[in-house]
């Protein structure tokens, strides 16, 4: 379905109505067409297919092109682009192996070289994501850790399909029943949001795959919170998630997360500005916004500590680190 920038939906159209079930779609725009990948059960063993759709809604590959097939069966495809070619990642359907694979593709959905293994651990894989930072891809996934818990790991993959380092654990010990996450690149670091059942937490990851600072809480619910979806554009996030409100589940959004950890690690051009005791000039000036060190917007500081003020200077958005003494 096409949707206008103002949010008006067009008529739905068929991309694939092959026999049996098609599921787990992922989509990106390559600058010319939309690229859709999905799992297709219309084959002897579940396969991965793809299709191109023009901005006008014309399906260039009706019922899709067969991309990945084999005796194991494959699912959960995710797609990303380096601006020239595409990178497809997916998992096999064998519970005793849980492998994750990668495959380079052209924008016409032709294979480039052979598939390669991203993770060969024997733990079951439940979900995965891929994002590009301008140089390399970061592939992240959820895998079972014990019978009751899961963990999230990541690994760097080059645009040529090389694996320069090992697997890195982002978080462990989260409930396998509620584990879910999403991933994006902010222009400086990757940002991963995950659910541990009762709260959503954020974690920055450097382009080299190292954790940046500690995880921090974004939202919480004693009844349950899950399935985050994350988008970053022009220095701001939009985070959506499902929240259990006892009688039903609702969709919430959060736009008040700033990448304060990135500014701590990589100070911008105004880093020479002196810290200010913000108690001297409360309330904030018009247009200024106050955030705590986890990146959450607040009205007033609750205690002494480090805070951040987001403000506009000319056409630039700046963030000033300040100290509050109560």
Secondary structure, 3 states (H helix, E strand, C coil): CCECCCCCECCCCCCCCCCCCEEEEEEEECCCEEEEEEEECCCCCCEEEEEEEECCCCECCCCCEEEECCCCCEEEEEEEECCCCEEEEEEECCCCCCCEEEEEECCCCCEEEEEEEEECCCCCEEEEEEEECCCEEEEEEEEECCCCEEEEEEEEEECCCCCCCCCEEEEEEEECCCCEEEEEECCCCEEEEEECEEEEEEEEECCCCCEEEEEEEEEEEEEEEEEEEEEEECCEEEEEEEEECCCCEEEEEECCECCHHHHHHCCCCCCCCCCCEHHHCCCCCCCCEEECCCCEEECCCCCCEEEEEEEEECCEEEEEEEEECC
